[in-house]
Amino acid sequence: MNLLIPPLEPNRQSRKLYVPVSIKFWISHGFAFAWLLFSIYISLPWLLDFSAVVSFPLALILISAIAYIPGYLNAFLIISLFFDRQPRWKQAHPSVPVTLLIAAYNEEASIEQTLRYVSRQDYRAHLHVIVIDNHSHDDTEGAVTRAAKVLDLDVTLLHEKRPGKFHALNKGLQHVATPFVITLDADTLLHPSAVRALVARMVSSPDDVGAVAGSMLVRNSRASLCTRMQEWDYFLGIASVKRLQGLYQGTLVAQGAFSLYKTECVQAVGGWPNAIGEDIVLTWRLLHKKWRVYFEPLAVAFTDAPETLAHFAKQRSRWARGMIEGLTEIKPWQHPLVYTKYLTGINLMMPYLDIVYTVCWIPGLILAFFGIYWIVGLTTLLVLPLTILSFGSLYLYQKNRVFKRLGLRVRRNRLGLVLFLLCYQLIMSPVSVWGYAQALFRLKRVWD
């Protein structure tokens, strides 16, 4: 993919009436609660009919997971995104030196290209790149050395024999001498203004912001049907959740693939933890220490998504397990900020929602094809208007306020969109349940 595209132009948006985050939070909840009451009222015949089959308590538990709670969350998301207005940067061209940490394991084929895109950044301050070779068995070391010489980059190459990304990142952290540190995956390519956008958001934020998550997009979306579907997941699904969480100052994952942290904050919580979701647990530790975590949609990086369903299942089950590790270490009620309590509380409900979806919704969908509407019926379609509205508004936001400013073009991928809308959750929920089971039974961790 050719990413030689125009750099990011300065933010020229006009000033608008400021609405406090707390007001946005409660207005969004009010609308979501009204939608919930409307959904319950409309679905009473369905609830009563289903109760005759499985009992009222069980019917309420299942229908809540299938329709009521997802509808409530979608309504909350829509109104929250309607209120979302990213504050303007105070500095479009920050002058703070930054260190990039790249943990590399057998990345001979990709690390040179990653470093090439780092060298093309329009960031005017000094960039120091630390590559940690995590006991690779190929010539990752040689590829890094050659790239540093050809690209004239300030690169330090370290070696960490202990397997595990967290070991590699902590080894690199010991050599960071700048106030900000960015983690970057060895196969991730940066938009020319990506580093500048991350740092600009950080220096324009209050002092208690400890991290800023970048925006990830799929680079290899034409590789398979699986990657076509994931392109829309990153573009719509993940981006919408990140914007929601960023609005309430508690982005739950400053993903290791591309995020910026204050070095002192990472050091204060002991660096990256020994967890399969090391970036999730690190972020939650920061939030627990009252450091807020923001999201910058204009700080764009491109990653390779899994090309097969098997690889996709491994990745997403790992993410689900990482979420459980975060919940195990820090409970939602232990977070100091009300927004973070709520956002992590949603994660606490995810196993319940995914399990019910897997064991009830999917069989119910099959029954509906045979005219048996115990679980899936016309009332469940109430969730669809909200889903379409949220994805539609986010599409326009991404296209006009992100892609247009970055000089990017939204690819035509109608088949991927259809697969995303119809099939994604059918795959994602069972995969997540498998991840929860791995955490529950403490199965062997598999990073790749």
Secondary structure, 3 states (H helix, E strand, C coil): CCCCCCCCCCCCCCCCCCCCHHHHHHHHHHHHHHHHHHHHHHHHHHHHHHHHHHCHHHHHHHHHHHHHHHHHHHHHHHHHHHHCCCCCCCCCCCCCCEEEEEEECCCCCCHHHHHHHHHCCCCCCCEEEEEEECCCCCCHHHHHHHHHHHHCCCEEEEECCCCCHHHHHHHHHCCCCCCEEEEECCCCEECCCHHHHHHHHHHCCCCCEEEEEEEEEECCCCCCHHHHHHHHHHHHHHHHHHHHHHHCCECCCCCCCEEEEEHHHHHHCCCCCCCCCHHHHHHHHHHHCCCEEEEEEEEEEEECCCCCHHHHHHHHHHHHHHHHHHHHHCCHHHCCCHHHHHHHHHHHHHHHHHHHHHHHHHHHHHHHHCCCCCCCCHHHHHHHHHHHHHHHHHHHHHHHHHHHHHCCCCCCCHHHHHHHHHHHHHHHHHHHHHHHHHHHCCCCCCCC
